[in-house]
């Protein structure tokens, strides 16, 4: 499998505008602090594939407290 992302200047402009528009939103500030400014998590190949399969399986079938 090969995945290629193409990020254009227009994409960057839209993201920057969104961030500027919501810069005082507490939820957004928390997510930026946690996911961008925080320490990088450790990353292992085995853990990646385990989580990838869990995401794929739970998105293909019903999951939740009533199922």
Residue pairs with C-beta under 8 A, 6 or more apart in sequence:
19 28
22 28
23 29
